[in-house]
Amino acid sequence: MGLSHRMQEIITDTEKAGAWAAEQRTNFDAASGRATELEHKITELEADLARSARLTELNSVDYGKVLRAGSISETPEDNSEKRAAEYERTFGSYIRNGLDNLSGEQRQLLLENRAVGPGQVTATNTAGGYLIPPGYRAVMTEAMVAFGGLYNHANVITTSTGNPLQWPSNDDTGNVGAILEEANVVPAGSATIGTNTIGAYMYTSKLVLVSLQLLQDSAFDLDTWLPRKLGERLGRAQSTHFITGNGTTQPEGIATNSTNGVTAASAALSYDNLIDLEHSVDPAYRASGTCRFLFNDSTLGVLRKLKDTQGRPLWLPVPVPGMPATINGVQYTIDQGVASVAATNKSVFFGDFRAGYIVRQVLDMQMARLSERYADLLQVGFFGFTRLDAKKDDPRAVRSLVHSAT
């Protein structure tokens, strides 16, 4: 008998009996614990699939087209794939051995594809950074998206530059049509078109120090370890801003100035709170089938203890393999950046996050190698940097649950 079927059977038996017997409660709790283990495994698999899809998208990019003017992409013949592989090999050699140990051709290949900022010169090894090749970018991106569940359900767009990006906005929900009497003039109905702008903040991983012994050890998988560490650090910073970023010196978080759909007790959640939160989002969004809850893991623990008016648990286990567990029949996403259940906190969000939140990332990630700065420690410093911004798109698509102060 399947785990889900057994739990449903227990619930049915208690409904017939009109109350929960001690044995039934024990059996249900045991099954619930096992279901939690399965849910965590499914969540990990879903995250793996999302990362795999993202990597497939990245790998489909014509790498030659994102390199700067005058770079290897401008060879007469169509050999960008071959040249990209050559760049990746050169980049790996640069990481292990530094710029001084590269051939003149290899140095030129790197110098043609580096980031130069104010006050930086391409002749200095420690200034600027070099464009990360596709293999490194794939590992770094995989590590970045592992943090923060919101990213996996937002509208993610990728651009090759970080210039301010604008798109129109319009809220026409207050306008309605009218009956037109014969021979009368058609009445006017104003429509206000606004503009949204999204930029690109520079994120850095801060320094990662690697000993010369490890750099010289060919058995050490530096090509995977280093970009993963850089990606994890970038991912932690970005995922926090996706939730609580201030929108002025950081990306705008989903919780920043969000529209509250429900006010709950200071340190509690109820079945009615979730129902009210769902219905605070317009049915036009709920009908899409893409709405979901967003909260952290401790809040999930609170919600799993809730019952509906008939005493049935709101959290339902995985019905069949491949299907997610639900809260009140609705899918949910765990994001540890969301606040826990406490006074004045926004602990639960509900809505269509793909319509309500947009993430803009710039494709060309860079990495710099500091060869001399830590030479007396026999270490080499590395740091990655990339540009990204995020903000709410359609504020009507997502609503938050906020707890009262008392």
C-alpha positions in Angstrom: 0.0 0.0 0.0 1.4 3.4 -1.0 2.3 5.9 1.8 -0.1 8.5 0.5 -2.9 6.0 0.2 -2.3 4.9 3.8 -2.4 8.5 5.1 -5.6 9.2 3.2 -7.1 6.0 4.6 -6.3 7.1 8.2 -7.9 10.4 7.5 -11.0 8.7 6.1 -11.3 6.4 9.1 -11.1 9.3 11.5 -13.8 11.2 9.6 -16.0 8.2 9.9 -15.3 7.8 13.6 -15.6 11.6 14.2 -12.3 11.8 16.2 -8.7 10.9 16.1 -7.8 7.8 18.1 -4.3 7.6 19.7 -3.2 4.8 17.5 -4.4 6.6 14.4 -2.6 9.7 15.4 0.6 7.7 16.0 0.3 5.9 12.6 -0.4 9.2 10.8 2.6 11.0 12.4 4.9 8.1 11.5 3.7 8.1 7.9 4.0 11.9 7.9 7.6 11.7 9.0 8.4 9.2 6.2 6.6 11.4 3.7 8.8 14.3 4.8 11.9 12.4 3.9 10.5 11.6 0.5 9.5 15.2 0.0 13.0 16.4 0.7 14.4 13.9 -1.9 11.8 15.1 -4.4 12.7 18.7 -3.7 16.3 18.0 -4.3 15.4 16.2 -7.6 13.3 19.2 -8.7 16.2 21.5 -7.9 18.5 19.3 -9.9 16.1 19.4 -12.9 15.8 23.2 -12.7 19.6 23.6 -12.6 19.9 21.1 -15.5 17.5 23.1 -17.5 19.3 26.4 -16.7 22.7 24.8 -17.8 21.1 23.6 -21.0 20.0 27.1 -21.7 23.5 28.5 -21.0 25.1 25.8 -23.1 22.9 26.7 -26.1 24.3 30.3 -26.2 26.7 31.0 -29.0 29.7 31.8 -26.9 31.4 33.6 -29.7 28.7 36.2 -29.9 29.1 37.4 -26.3 32.9 38.0 -26.6 33.9 41.6 -26.9 34.7 43.2 -30.3 38.1 42.3 -31.6 38.0 39.0 -29.8 38.3 35.4 -31.0 34.7 35.4 -32.2 35.6 37.6 -35.2 37.6 35.0 -37.0 36.6 34.7 -40.7 35.5 31.1 -40.5 32.8 29.8 -38.3 35.0 28.1 -35.6 33.6 29.7 -32.5 33.1 26.3 -30.8 36.7 25.3 -31.4 38.0 28.7 -30.3 35.8 28.7 -27.2 37.4 25.3 -26.2 40.8 26.8 -26.7 39.9 29.7 -24.5 38.7 27.4 -21.8 42.0 25.5 -21.9 43.9 28.7 -21.7 41.8 30.0 -18.8 42.4 26.7 -16.9 46.2 27.1 -17.4 45.9 30.8 -16.3 44.2 29.7 -13.0 46.9 27.2 -12.1 50.0 28.9 -13.4 49.3 32.6 -13.8 49.7 34.9 -16.7 53.5 34.8 -16.8 53.6 31.1 -17.7 51.3 31.5 -20.8 52.5 31.8 -24.3 52.2 35.1 -26.1 49.2 33.8 -28.1 47.5 32.6 -24.9 48.1 35.9 -23.2 46.6 37.8 -26.1 43.6 35.4 -26.0 42.9 36.3 -22.4 43.6 40.0 -22.7 41.1 40.3 -25.5 38.4 39.1 -23.2 38.8 40.8 -19.9 36.7 43.3 -17.8 38.2 46.7 -17.4 36.8 49.2 -14.9 37.6 52.8 -13.9 41.2 53.2 -13.1 42.1 49.7 -14.4 44.6 48.9 -17.1 44.8 45.7 -19.1 48.6 45.6 -18.7 48.3 44.9 -15.0 47.8 41.2 -14.0 45.8 42.1 -10.9 43.5 44.7 -12.5 40.2 43.7 -14.0 39.2 40.1 -14.7 38.9 37.6 -17.5 35.7 36.4 -19.0 34.7 33.0 -17.6 34.4 30.3 -20.3 31.2 28.2 -20.7 32.4 25.3 -18.6 33.2 27.4 -15.6 30.1 29.5 -16.0 27.9 26.4 -16.0 29.4 25.2 -12.7 29.2 28.7 -11.2 25.6 29.2 -12.3 24.6 25.7 -11.0 26.0 26.7 -7.6 24.3 30.1 -7.6 20.7 28.8 -8.3 21.0 26.2 -5.5 20.4 29.0 -3.0 17.0 30.6 -2.8 13.9 28.9 -4.2 12.3 32.1 -5.5 14.9 32.3 -8.4 13.6 29.0 -9.8 10.1 30.4 -10.2 10.8 34.0 -11.2 11.0 35.4 -14.7 14.7 35.2 -15.4 16.1 37.0 -18.4 19.7 37.1 -19.6 21.3 39.9 -21.4 24.8 40.3 -22.9 25.3 43.8 -21.4 24.3 45.6 -18.2 22.8 48.7 -19.7 19.5 49.9 -18.0 16.6 47.9 -19.5 13.2 49.4 -19.8 9.8 47.9 -20.5 6.2 49.3 -20.4 3.8 48.8 -17.5 0.0 49.3 -17.5 -2.7 48.7 -14.9 -6.0 48.8 -16.8 -8.0 46.8 -14.3 -10.0 49.9 -13.2 -11.4 50.5 -16.7 -14.6 48.8 -17.9 -16.5 49.0 -21.1 -20.0 50.7 -21.5 -23.2 50.4 -23.4 -23.3 52.8 -26.3 -26.6 54.4 -27.2 -27.4 54.9 -30.8 -25.9 58.0 -32.4 -23.9 58.8 -29.3 -20.2 59.5 -29.2 -17.9 56.8 -27.9 -16.8 57.7 -24.4 -13.1 58.1 -23.6 -11.3 55.6 -21.3 -7.9 56.7 -20.3 -5.0 54.2 -20.2 -1.8 55.1 -18.4 1.4 53.6 -19.7 4.2 53.5 -17.2 7.9 52.4 -17.5 9.8 49.9 -15.5 13.6 50.0 -15.5 16.0 47.3 -14.3 19.8 47.8 -14.1 22.6 45.5 -13.0 24.4 45.6 -9.7 27.9 44.3 -9.5 28.2 41.3 -7.2 31.6 39.9 -6.1 32.3 36.6 -4.4 35.0 38.2 -2.2 38.4 36.4 -2.1 38.9 32.7 -2.2 42.5 31.7 -1.3 44.1 28.6 -2.8 47.5 27.3 -1.8 50.2 26.9 -4.3 50.4 23.2 -3.4 46.8 22.7 -4.5 47.3 24.7 -7.7 50.3 22.6 -8.6 48.5 19.3 -7.8 46.9 18.0 -11.0 44.8 15.5 -9.0 42.9 18.4 -7.4 39.7 19.2 -9.4 40.2 23.0 -9.4 38.1 23.4 -12.5 35.0 22.3 -10.5 35.9 23.3 -7.0 36.8 27.0 -7.6 33.8 28.1 -9.8 31.5 26.2 -7.4 32.9 28.2 -4.4 32.6 31.4 -6.2 29.1 30.6 -7.3 28.0 29.6 -3.8 29.1 32.9 -2.4 27.4 34.9 -5.1 24.3 32.8 -4.7 24.0 33.4 -1.0 24.2 37.2 -1.5 21.8 37.3 -4.3 19.2 35.0 -2.8 19.0 37.2 0.3 18.4 40.3 -1.9 15.7 38.5 -3.9 13.7 38.5 -0.7 14.6 41.6 1.3 16.7 43.8 -1.0 16.0 47.5 -0.5 15.6 48.4 -4.2 18.0 51.3 -4.1 21.5 50.0 -3.4 20.4 46.4 -3.9 17.9 44.6 -6.1 14.3 45.0 -4.9 13.2 42.0 -2.8 9.8 40.3 -3.2 9.1 41.3 0.5 10.1 45.0 0.0 7.0 47.1 -0.1 5.0 44.1 -1.0 1.2 44.2 -1.1 -0.2 42.5 2.1 -3.1 40.2 1.5 -3.6 39.0 5.0 -2.7 40.1 8.5 -2.2 37.2 10.9 -1.7 37.0 14.6 1.8 38.0 15.9 3.2 34.6 16.2 0.7 32.2 14.6 -0.9 31.0 11.4 -4.3 29.5 10.8 -6.2 27.7 8.1 -8.3 30.8 7.5 -5.1 32.9 7.0 -4.1 30.7 4.1 -7.5 30.7 2.5 -7.7 34.5 2.8 -4.2 34.8 1.4 -5.1 32.7 -1.7 -8.1 34.7 -2.4 -6.3 38.0 -2.0 -4.8 37.3 -5.4 -7.1 38.0 -8.3 -8.7 34.8 -9.8 -7.2 35.7 -13.2 -3.7 34.8 -11.8 -5.0 31.8 -9.8 -6.6 30.4 -12.9 -3.2 30.0 -14.6 -2.3 27.1 -12.4 1.1 28.5 -11.7 0.4 30.1 -8.3 2.2 28.7 -5.3 3.2 29.4 -1.7 6.6 30.7 -0.7 8.0 30.3 2.8 11.0 29.0 4.8 11.4 25.6 6.3 10.5 26.5 9.8 7.2 27.9 8.6 6.5 24.7 6.7 6.9 22.9 10.1 4.1 25.2 11.5 1.9 24.7 8.5 2.2 20.9 8.6 0.5 21.0 12.0 -2.5 22.9 10.8 -5.9 21.3 10.2 -8.9 22.4 8.2 -12.4 22.9 9.7 -12.9 19.1 9.5 -9.7 18.3 11.3 -7.9 17.1 8.2 -4.2 18.1 7.8 -3.5 20.9 5.3 -0.2 19.4 4.4 -0.7 16.4 2.1 2.0 14.0 1.2 3.3 13.1 -2.2 0.2 11.6 -3.9 2.2 9.6 -6.5 5.9 9.5 -7.5 6.9 12.6 -9.3 4.1 14.8 -7.9 4.9 17.4 -5.2 3.5 17.6 -1.7 1.0 20.4 -1.2 -0.4 22.8 1.4 -4.2 23.0 1.1 -3.8 21.5 -2.4 -1.4 24.1 -3.6 2.3 23.6 -4.4 4.9 25.4 -2.3 8.6 26.5 -2.5 11.1 26.7 0.3 13.3 29.7 0.4 15.3 30.3 3.6 15.5 34.0 2.9 11.9 34.4 3.8 11.3 35.5 7.5 9.9 33.0 10.0 6.6 33.3 11.8 7.0 36.2 14.3 5.6 39.6 15.1 5.7 42.1 12.1 7.4 39.5 9.8 6.2 38.6 6.3 6.3 34.8 6.6 4.2 33.6 3.7 3.8 34.7 0.0 1.3 33.4 -2.5 0.9 34.1 -6.2 2.3 33.7 -9.7 6.0 34.6 -9.1 6.9 34.3 -12.8 4.4 37.2 -13.5 5.2 39.1 -10.3 9.0 39.0 -10.1 11.8 39.5 -12.7 15.5 38.7 -12.4 17.9 40.2 -15.0 21.4 38.8 -15.1 24.3 39.8 -17.4 25.8 36.8 -19.1 29.5 37.6 -19.0 30.8 36.6 -15.6 34.4 37.4 -14.8 37.1 36.1 -12.5 40.4 37.7 -11.4 43.6 36.1 -10.1 45.8 37.8 -7.5 49.2 36.3 -7.9 51.4 38.6 -5.8 49.2 39.8 -3.0 49.4 36.6 -0.9 52.8 35.4 -2.2 54.3 35.4 1.3 51.6 32.9 2.4 52.2 30.7 -0.7 48.6 31.4 -1.7 46.8 32.8 -4.7 43.6 34.8 -4.4 40.6 34.4 -6.7 37.4 36.3 -6.9 34.4 36.2 -9.2 32.1 39.0 -10.1 28.9 39.3 -12.1 26.1 41.8 -12.7 22.5 41.2 -11.7 19.3 43.1 -10.8 15.8 42.0 -9.8 12.5 43.7 -8.9 8.8 43.2 -8.7 7.1 43.2 -12.1 3.4 42.9 -11.8 2.6 43.7 -8.1 -0.9 42.3 -8.4 0.4 38.8 -9.0 1.8 38.2 -5.5 0.5 38.9 -2.1 2.1 38.5 1.3 1.0 37.5 4.8 2.2 39.8 7.5 2.0 39.2 11.3 0.7 41.8 13.6 2.9 43.5 16.1 1.0 42.2 19.1 
